[in-house]
Amino acid sequence: MKNWIAVFSFSGRCSEADVDISRDVWIHYACMNPGTDFRQDRNLTKKKEGKIMAKVSIHPTNDFCPQTLFLYGTYDDEGQANFGLFCWFSYTWDGEMGVMACIGGNKLTRENIHKRKVFSANLVTEDLLPLADYLGNTPGFSLKKKAMDFETEEGRILPVPVLKASPVVFELEVRQFIPLKDGEVMLCGIRNVLQEDLLADEAESSAKKLAAIAPVRTTCKEYFGWDGRSLGAWGEPGKAVSAAES
Ligand SMILES: Cc1cc2nc3c(=O)[nH]c(=O)nc-3n(C[C@H](O)[C@H](O)[C@H](O)COP(=O)(O)O)c2cc1C
């Protein structure tokens, strides 16, 4: 009896792990030999001192759920490039792949996107982190940020500023604005993806390519390398840039 799918629901105590599982409904997709004890799979869950850890309920947070970081590039009314740091970014599917982005509060990036309906999303790497952190902690409305000079090029399809140093860039066109109480969700069409040519090398593994570009992830108000190293708390890597700016 191979290739079966089963839904198990039960209550009581798991003697093996001594953990109360009475509320759990275990949905177990398995392809295993008859007679295998499906409960053994739970051993894959986190253990501490040989015991399966219990969960605790906490206030809403996305701590321990790492996110990818992007610098959104827009042009302001004077045609000057502006970049802000963003992590509430993910993908959609509606016959083709799209992007969803959430911006909270009033900021220059949001204003610029509203006016022009286009922006670039530039993947943040370890090389870019000091600049990215600075741009994420310096409002676009401030004179300090306005005085910055970025190494940019023009998007290939859309009139958006693209950071030369970013290895992966989306050129995005907003198709739908969904206003919320304070923030806004933007559903975007991906008009173009720019990728550094080394990423197209089919002879190289994705693991090596990722290690080479070193994308930065964030959670718990901290930055992490692709290999899990801590790269500092929010506001730390950018100190080098603010010192150089002043
Ligand atoms: C790590 C990090 C992630 C951020 N992600 C977002 C985000 O997803 N959405 C948002 O509205 N602001 C986010 N911010 C805040 C903006 O980067 C910040 O408001 C910045 O000033 C925006 O640039 P602008 O003022 O030039 O528009 C983030 C800041 C940091 C440090």
The ligand as an SDF file (V2000), in Angstrom:
LIG
                    3D

 31 33  0  0  0  0  0  0  0  0999 V2000
   15.3020   46.2580    7.7920 C   0  0  0  0  0  0  0  0  0  0  0  0
   14.2570   47.2560    7.3820 C   0  0  0  0  0  0  0  0  0  0  0  0
   13.1530   46.8330    6.6430 C   0  0  0  0  0  0  0  0  0  0  0  0
   12.1410   47.7460    6.2930 C   0  0  0  0  0  0  0  0  0  0  0  0
   11.0500   47.3110    5.5900 N   0  0  0  0  0  0  0  0  0  0  0  0
   10.0410   48.1570    5.3330 C   0  0  0  0  0  0  0  0  0  0  0  0
    8.8630   47.6920    4.6600 C   0  0  0  0  0  0  0  0  0  0  0  0
    8.7640   46.5410    4.2110 O   0  0  0  0  0  0  0  0  0  0  0  0
    7.8390   48.5820    4.4930 N   0  0  0  0  0  0  0  0  0  0  0  0
    7.9290   49.8730    4.9270 C   0  0  0  0  0  0  0  0  0  0  0  0
    6.9760   50.6280    4.7530 O   0  0  0  0  0  0  0  0  0  0  0  0
    9.0540   50.3550    5.5090 N   0  0  0  0  0  0  0  0  0  0  0  0
   10.1090   49.5290    5.7190 C   0  0  0  0  0  0  0  0  0  0  0  0
   11.2420   49.9820    6.3250 N   0  0  0  0  0  0  0  0  0  0  0  0
   11.3770   51.4200    6.6280 C   0  0  0  0  0  0  0  0  0  0  0  0
   11.8720   52.2210    5.3960 C   0  0  0  0  0  0  0  0  0  0  0  0
   13.0560   51.7010    4.8470 O   0  0  0  0  0  0  0  0  0  0  0  0
   12.1270   53.6700    5.8030 C   0  0  0  0  0  0  0  0  0  0  0  0
   10.8710   54.2450    6.1440 O   0  0  0  0  0  0  0  0  0  0  0  0
   12.8350   54.4750    4.7390 C   0  0  0  0  0  0  0  0  0  0  0  0
   13.0370   55.7750    5.2420 O   0  0  0  0  0  0  0  0  0  0  0  0
   12.0490   54.5380    3.4530 C   0  0  0  0  0  0  0  0  0  0  0  0
   12.7350   55.2980    2.5060 O   0  0  0  0  0  0  0  0  0  0  0  0
   12.1450   56.6850    1.9720 P   0  0  0  0  0  0  0  0  0  0  0  0
   11.8820   57.5510    3.1790 O   0  0  0  0  0  0  0  0  0  0  0  0
   13.2180   57.2180    1.0880 O   0  0  0  0  0  0  0  0  0  0  0  0
   10.8940   56.3640    1.2350 O   0  0  0  0  0  0  0  0  0  0  0  0
   12.2630   49.1030    6.6590 C   0  0  0  0  0  0  0  0  0  0  0  0
   13.3950   49.5350    7.3800 C   0  0  0  0  0  0  0  0  0  0  0  0
   14.3750   48.6200    7.7430 C   0  0  0  0  0  0  0  0  0  0  0  0
   15.5780   49.0860    8.5300 C   0  0  0  0  0  0  0  0  0  0  0  0
  1  2  1  0
  2  3  1  0
  2 30  2  0
  3  4  2  0
  4  5  1  0
  4 28  1  0
  5  6  2  0
  6  7  1  0
  6 13  1  0
  7  8  2  0
  7  9  1  0
  9 10  1  0
 10 11  2  0
 10 12  1  0
 12 13  2  0
 13 14  1  0
 14 15  1  0
 14 28  1  0
 15 16  1  0
 16 17  1  0
 16 18  1  0
 18 19  1  0
 18 20  1  0
 20 21  1  0
 20 22  1  0
 22 23  1  0
 23 24  1  0
 24 25  2  0
 24 26  1  0
 24 27  1  0
 28 29  2  0
 29 30  1  0
 30 31  1  0
M  END
$$$$
